[in-house]
C-alpha cells in the first residue's frame, strides 16, 4: 500500500482509520497504522521541499525513512520519483540527482526491500 505524503489534506483530511486522521501522518505513523490494518507491503512517500537543495531533501528523506525501515515487520518499498524521495520536481529529473537519491537510500536504509 502506498500512502499520501505527510501534509496532504483536502478531501483526504476527512479519512480516518481506527480513530486517527490518515492525512498528516508521517511515514512511521503510517507504518504502525498499516501494520495494524494487516497490509503486507508499504511504499512510504516523503515529498521534497522545492525551495531546498537536493542534499537537504536527501537528508530529510532518509531521516524520515530510517526508523520506518528499522521498525517494519512488513516489506518496505521506498518511493523515489519526481517530487518525492529527494528527486527534483521537473519534467526530466537530472540523472545525477536520481542516482544519488537511489544510491543513498540503498546504502543508508539497508533493511529496505525495494525502490
Rosetta constraint file for C-alpha pairs under 8 A:
AtomPair CA 1 CA 39 HARMONIC 6.86 0.50
AtomPair CA 1 CA 40 HARMONIC 7.86 0.50
AtomPair CA 1 CA 41 HARMONIC 5.98 0.50
AtomPair CA 1 CA 42 HARMONIC 4.90 0.50
AtomPair CA 1 CA 43 HARMONIC 6.04 0.50
AtomPair CA 2 CA 42 HARMONIC 5.89 0.50
AtomPair CA 2 CA 43 HARMONIC 4.61 0.50
AtomPair CA 2 CA 44 HARMONIC 6.15 0.50
AtomPair CA 2 CA 45 HARMONIC 7.53 0.50
AtomPair CA 3 CA 30 HARMONIC 7.59 0.50
AtomPair CA 3 CA 43 HARMONIC 6.93 0.50
AtomPair CA 3 CA 44 HARMONIC 6.22 0.50
AtomPair CA 3 CA 45 HARMONIC 6.67 0.50
AtomPair CA 4 CA 8 HARMONIC 6.41 0.50
AtomPair CA 4 CA 23 HARMONIC 7.31 0.50
AtomPair CA 4 CA 45 HARMONIC 6.66 0.50
AtomPair CA 5 CA 23 HARMONIC 7.94 0.50
AtomPair CA 5 CA 24 HARMONIC 7.62 0.50
AtomPair CA 5 CA 25 HARMONIC 7.89 0.50
AtomPair CA 5 CA 26 HARMONIC 7.45 0.50
AtomPair CA 5 CA 27 HARMONIC 7.92 0.50
AtomPair CA 5 CA 44 HARMONIC 7.93 0.50
AtomPair CA 5 CA 45 HARMONIC 5.40 0.50
AtomPair CA 5 CA 46 HARMONIC 5.70 0.50
AtomPair CA 5 CA 47 HARMONIC 6.01 0.50
AtomPair CA 6 CA 23 HARMONIC 6.80 0.50
AtomPair CA 6 CA 24 HARMONIC 4.79 0.50
AtomPair CA 6 CA 25 HARMONIC 5.33 0.50
AtomPair CA 6 CA 26 HARMONIC 4.98 0.50
AtomPair CA 6 CA 27 HARMONIC 7.21 0.50
AtomPair CA 6 CA 45 HARMONIC 7.97 0.50
AtomPair CA 6 CA 46 HARMONIC 7.05 0.50
AtomPair CA 6 CA 47 HARMONIC 7.67 0.50
AtomPair CA 7 CA 23 HARMONIC 6.61 0.50
AtomPair CA 7 CA 24 HARMONIC 4.87 0.50
AtomPair CA 7 CA 25 HARMONIC 7.60 0.50
AtomPair CA 8 CA 12 HARMONIC 6.95 0.50
AtomPair CA 8 CA 13 HARMONIC 7.45 0.50
AtomPair CA 8 CA 23 HARMONIC 5.67 0.50
AtomPair CA 8 CA 24 HARMONIC 6.34 0.50
AtomPair CA 9 CA 13 HARMONIC 4.57 0.50
AtomPair CA 9 CA 23 HARMONIC 5.79 0.50
AtomPair CA 9 CA 24 HARMONIC 7.24 0.50
AtomPair CA 10 CA 14 HARMONIC 7.98 0.50
AtomPair CA 11 CA 15 HARMONIC 7.77 0.50
AtomPair CA 12 CA 22 HARMONIC 7.43 0.50
AtomPair CA 12 CA 23 HARMONIC 5.84 0.50
AtomPair CA 13 CA 21 HARMONIC 6.91 0.50
AtomPair CA 13 CA 22 HARMONIC 7.17 0.50
AtomPair CA 13 CA 23 HARMONIC 5.26 0.50
AtomPair CA 13 CA 24 HARMONIC 7.91 0.50
AtomPair CA 14 CA 21 HARMONIC 6.97 0.50
AtomPair CA 14 CA 23 HARMONIC 7.88 0.50
AtomPair CA 15 CA 21 HARMONIC 5.92 0.50
AtomPair CA 15 CA 22 HARMONIC 5.78 0.50
AtomPair CA 15 CA 23 HARMONIC 7.09 0.50
AtomPair CA 16 CA 20 HARMONIC 5.27 0.50
AtomPair CA 16 CA 21 HARMONIC 4.32 0.50
AtomPair CA 16 CA 22 HARMONIC 5.30 0.50
AtomPair CA 17 CA 21 HARMONIC 6.52 0.50
AtomPair CA 17 CA 22 HARMONIC 6.55 0.50
AtomPair CA 17 CA 33 HARMONIC 7.62 0.50
AtomPair CA 21 CA 25 HARMONIC 7.60 0.50
AtomPair CA 22 CA 30 HARMONIC 7.64 0.50
AtomPair CA 25 CA 29 HARMONIC 5.65 0.50
AtomPair CA 25 CA 30 HARMONIC 5.90 0.50
AtomPair CA 26 CA 30 HARMONIC 6.18 0.50
AtomPair CA 26 CA 64 HARMONIC 7.82 0.50
AtomPair CA 27 CA 31 HARMONIC 6.08 0.50
AtomPair CA 27 CA 44 HARMONIC 5.89 0.50
AtomPair CA 27 CA 45 HARMONIC 7.14 0.50
AtomPair CA 27 CA 46 HARMONIC 7.70 0.50
AtomPair CA 27 CA 64 HARMONIC 6.88 0.50
AtomPair CA 27 CA 65 HARMONIC 6.93 0.50
AtomPair CA 27 CA 68 HARMONIC 6.73 0.50
AtomPair CA 28 CA 32 HARMONIC 6.45 0.50
AtomPair CA 28 CA 64 HARMONIC 7.64 0.50
AtomPair CA 28 CA 65 HARMONIC 7.57 0.50
AtomPair CA 28 CA 67 HARMONIC 6.83 0.50
AtomPair CA 28 CA 68 HARMONIC 5.16 0.50
AtomPair CA 29 CA 33 HARMONIC 6.38 0.50
AtomPair CA 30 CA 34 HARMONIC 6.02 0.50
AtomPair CA 31 CA 35 HARMONIC 6.02 0.50
AtomPair CA 31 CA 42 HARMONIC 7.34 0.50
AtomPair CA 31 CA 68 HARMONIC 6.87 0.50
AtomPair CA 31 CA 72 HARMONIC 7.14 0.50
AtomPair CA 32 CA 36 HARMONIC 6.19 0.50
AtomPair CA 33 CA 37 HARMONIC 6.22 0.50
AtomPair CA 34 CA 38 HARMONIC 6.27 0.50
AtomPair CA 34 CA 39 HARMONIC 5.47 0.50
AtomPair CA 34 CA 42 HARMONIC 7.81 0.50
AtomPair CA 35 CA 39 HARMONIC 5.69 0.50
AtomPair CA 35 CA 40 HARMONIC 7.69 0.50
AtomPair CA 35 CA 73 HARMONIC 7.67 0.50
AtomPair CA 35 CA 74 HARMONIC 7.44 0.50
AtomPair CA 39 CA 74 HARMONIC 7.90 0.50
AtomPair CA 40 CA 74 HARMONIC 5.83 0.50
AtomPair CA 40 CA 75 HARMONIC 7.12 0.50
AtomPair CA 41 CA 74 HARMONIC 5.65 0.50
AtomPair CA 41 CA 75 HARMONIC 5.02 0.50
AtomPair CA 41 CA 76 HARMONIC 6.13 0.50
AtomPair CA 41 CA 77 HARMONIC 7.47 0.50
AtomPair CA 42 CA 74 HARMONIC 7.20 0.50
AtomPair CA 42 CA 75 HARMONIC 6.43 0.50
AtomPair CA 42 CA 76 HARMONIC 5.09 0.50
AtomPair CA 42 CA 77 HARMONIC 6.14 0.50
AtomPair CA 42 CA 78 HARMONIC 7.92 0.50
AtomPair CA 43 CA 76 HARMONIC 5.90 0.50
AtomPair CA 43 CA 77 HARMONIC 4.73 0.50
AtomPair CA 43 CA 78 HARMONIC 5.11 0.50
AtomPair CA 43 CA 79 HARMONIC 5.88 0.50
AtomPair CA 44 CA 65 HARMONIC 7.69 0.50
AtomPair CA 44 CA 76 HARMONIC 7.48 0.50
AtomPair CA 44 CA 77 HARMONIC 7.13 0.50
AtomPair CA 44 CA 78 HARMONIC 5.45 0.50
AtomPair CA 44 CA 79 HARMONIC 6.04 0.50
AtomPair CA 45 CA 78 HARMONIC 6.85 0.50
AtomPair CA 45 CA 79 HARMONIC 5.42 0.50
AtomPair CA 45 CA 80 HARMONIC 7.82 0.50
AtomPair CA 45 CA 84 HARMONIC 6.43 0.50
AtomPair CA 45 CA 85 HARMONIC 6.73 0.50
AtomPair CA 46 CA 61 HARMONIC 5.80 0.50
AtomPair CA 46 CA 64 HARMONIC 7.53 0.50
AtomPair CA 46 CA 79 HARMONIC 7.78 0.50
AtomPair CA 46 CA 84 HARMONIC 5.53 0.50
AtomPair CA 46 CA 85 HARMONIC 5.57 0.50
AtomPair CA 46 CA 86 HARMONIC 7.91 0.50
AtomPair CA 47 CA 61 HARMONIC 7.95 0.50
AtomPair CA 47 CA 83 HARMONIC 6.06 0.50
AtomPair CA 47 CA 84 HARMONIC 4.32 0.50
AtomPair CA 47 CA 85 HARMONIC 6.40 0.50
AtomPair CA 47 CA 86 HARMONIC 7.48 0.50
AtomPair CA 48 CA 57 HARMONIC 5.86 0.50
AtomPair CA 48 CA 61 HARMONIC 7.96 0.50
AtomPair CA 48 CA 83 HARMONIC 5.64 0.50
AtomPair CA 48 CA 84 HARMONIC 5.37 0.50
AtomPair CA 48 CA 85 HARMONIC 6.78 0.50
AtomPair CA 48 CA 86 HARMONIC 5.71 0.50
AtomPair CA 48 CA 87 HARMONIC 7.33 0.50
AtomPair CA 48 CA 88 HARMONIC 7.35 0.50
AtomPair CA 49 CA 57 HARMONIC 6.73 0.50
AtomPair CA 50 CA 88 HARMONIC 7.35 0.50
AtomPair CA 50 CA 89 HARMONIC 7.29 0.50
AtomPair CA 52 CA 56 HARMONIC 6.25 0.50
AtomPair CA 52 CA 57 HARMONIC 6.78 0.50
AtomPair CA 53 CA 57 HARMONIC 6.29 0.50
AtomPair CA 54 CA 58 HARMONIC 6.10 0.50
AtomPair CA 54 CA 86 HARMONIC 6.11 0.50
AtomPair CA 54 CA 87 HARMONIC 7.15 0.50
AtomPair CA 54 CA 88 HARMONIC 7.01 0.50
AtomPair CA 54 CA 97 HARMONIC 6.99 0.50
AtomPair CA 55 CA 59 HARMONIC 6.27 0.50
AtomPair CA 55 CA 86 HARMONIC 7.87 0.50
AtomPair CA 56 CA 60 HARMONIC 6.25 0.50
AtomPair CA 57 CA 61 HARMONIC 5.97 0.50
AtomPair CA 57 CA 85 HARMONIC 7.71 0.50
AtomPair CA 57 CA 86 HARMONIC 4.88 0.50
AtomPair CA 58 CA 62 HARMONIC 6.11 0.50
AtomPair CA 58 CA 85 HARMONIC 7.14 0.50
AtomPair CA 58 CA 86 HARMONIC 4.90 0.50
AtomPair CA 58 CA 101 HARMONIC 6.29 0.50
AtomPair CA 58 CA 104 HARMONIC 7.77 0.50
AtomPair CA 59 CA 63 HARMONIC 5.94 0.50
AtomPair CA 60 CA 64 HARMONIC 6.22 0.50
AtomPair CA 61 CA 65 HARMONIC 6.20 0.50
AtomPair CA 61 CA 85 HARMONIC 5.86 0.50
AtomPair CA 61 CA 86 HARMONIC 6.35 0.50
AtomPair CA 62 CA 66 HARMONIC 5.74 0.50
AtomPair CA 62 CA 105 HARMONIC 6.74 0.50
AtomPair CA 62 CA 108 HARMONIC 7.32 0.50
AtomPair CA 62 CA 109 HARMONIC 7.50 0.50
AtomPair CA 63 CA 67 HARMONIC 7.65 0.50
AtomPair CA 64 CA 68 HARMONIC 7.39 0.50
AtomPair CA 65 CA 69 HARMONIC 6.29 0.50
AtomPair CA 65 CA 109 HARMONIC 7.65 0.50
AtomPair CA 66 CA 70 HARMONIC 6.22 0.50
AtomPair CA 66 CA 108 HARMONIC 7.59 0.50
AtomPair CA 66 CA 109 HARMONIC 5.91 0.50
AtomPair CA 67 CA 71 HARMONIC 6.04 0.50
AtomPair CA 68 CA 72 HARMONIC 5.82 0.50
AtomPair CA 69 CA 76 HARMONIC 6.66 0.50
AtomPair CA 69 CA 109 HARMONIC 6.60 0.50
AtomPair CA 69 CA 111 HARMONIC 5.68 0.50
AtomPair CA 69 CA 112 HARMONIC 5.74 0.50
AtomPair CA 70 CA 111 HARMONIC 6.69 0.50
AtomPair CA 72 CA 76 HARMONIC 7.38 0.50
AtomPair CA 75 CA 112 HARMONIC 7.18 0.50
AtomPair CA 75 CA 113 HARMONIC 5.64 0.50
AtomPair CA 76 CA 112 HARMONIC 5.36 0.50
AtomPair CA 76 CA 113 HARMONIC 5.25 0.50
AtomPair CA 76 CA 114 HARMONIC 6.55 0.50
AtomPair CA 77 CA 112 HARMONIC 6.48 0.50
AtomPair CA 77 CA 113 HARMONIC 5.61 0.50
AtomPair CA 77 CA 114 HARMONIC 4.33 0.50
AtomPair CA 77 CA 115 HARMONIC 4.87 0.50
AtomPair CA 78 CA 85 HARMONIC 7.78 0.50
AtomPair CA 78 CA 112 HARMONIC 7.28 0.50
AtomPair CA 78 CA 114 HARMONIC 6.42 0.50
AtomPair CA 78 CA 115 HARMONIC 4.85 0.50
AtomPair CA 79 CA 84 HARMONIC 6.88 0.50
AtomPair CA 79 CA 85 HARMONIC 6.03 0.50
AtomPair CA 79 CA 115 HARMONIC 5.98 0.50
AtomPair CA 80 CA 84 HARMONIC 5.71 0.50
AtomPair CA 80 CA 85 HARMONIC 4.32 0.50
AtomPair CA 80 CA 86 HARMONIC 7.16 0.50
AtomPair CA 80 CA 87 HARMONIC 6.83 0.50
AtomPair CA 80 CA 98 HARMONIC 7.99 0.50
AtomPair CA 80 CA 101 HARMONIC 7.44 0.50
AtomPair CA 80 CA 102 HARMONIC 7.08 0.50
AtomPair CA 80 CA 115 HARMONIC 6.65 0.50
AtomPair CA 81 CA 85 HARMONIC 6.24 0.50
AtomPair CA 81 CA 87 HARMONIC 5.97 0.50
AtomPair CA 81 CA 98 HARMONIC 7.87 0.50
AtomPair CA 82 CA 87 HARMONIC 5.32 0.50
AtomPair CA 82 CA 88 HARMONIC 5.95 0.50
AtomPair CA 82 CA 89 HARMONIC 5.19 0.50
AtomPair CA 82 CA 90 HARMONIC 6.88 0.50
AtomPair CA 82 CA 93 HARMONIC 6.76 0.50
AtomPair CA 83 CA 87 HARMONIC 5.62 0.50
AtomPair CA 83 CA 88 HARMONIC 5.49 0.50
AtomPair CA 83 CA 89 HARMONIC 4.41 0.50
AtomPair CA 83 CA 90 HARMONIC 7.79 0.50
AtomPair CA 84 CA 88 HARMONIC 7.72 0.50
AtomPair CA 85 CA 101 HARMONIC 6.85 0.50
AtomPair CA 86 CA 97 HARMONIC 7.80 0.50
AtomPair CA 86 CA 98 HARMONIC 7.85 0.50
AtomPair CA 86 CA 101 HARMONIC 5.85 0.50
AtomPair CA 87 CA 93 HARMONIC 6.92 0.50
AtomPair CA 87 CA 97 HARMONIC 6.07 0.50
AtomPair CA 87 CA 98 HARMONIC 5.63 0.50
AtomPair CA 87 CA 101 HARMONIC 6.62 0.50
AtomPair CA 88 CA 93 HARMONIC 6.03 0.50
AtomPair CA 88 CA 94 HARMONIC 7.78 0.50
AtomPair CA 88 CA 97 HARMONIC 7.32 0.50
AtomPair CA 89 CA 93 HARMONIC 6.92 0.50
AtomPair CA 93 CA 97 HARMONIC 7.23 0.50
AtomPair CA 93 CA 98 HARMONIC 6.95 0.50
AtomPair CA 94 CA 98 HARMONIC 6.51 0.50
AtomPair CA 95 CA 99 HARMONIC 6.00 0.50
AtomPair CA 96 CA 100 HARMONIC 5.97 0.50
AtomPair CA 97 CA 101 HARMONIC 6.09 0.50
AtomPair CA 98 CA 102 HARMONIC 6.17 0.50
AtomPair CA 99 CA 103 HARMONIC 5.90 0.50
AtomPair CA 100 CA 104 HARMONIC 5.88 0.50
AtomPair CA 101 CA 105 HARMONIC 6.22 0.50
AtomPair CA 102 CA 106 HARMONIC 6.27 0.50
AtomPair CA 102 CA 115 HARMONIC 7.83 0.50
AtomPair CA 103 CA 107 HARMONIC 6.13 0.50
AtomPair CA 104 CA 108 HARMONIC 5.83 0.50
AtomPair CA 104 CA 109 HARMONIC 7.91 0.50
AtomPair CA 105 CA 109 HARMONIC 5.34 0.50
AtomPair CA 105 CA 110 HARMONIC 7.86 0.50
AtomPair CA 106 CA 110 HARMONIC 5.97 0.50
AtomPair CA 106 CA 112 HARMONIC 7.42 0.50
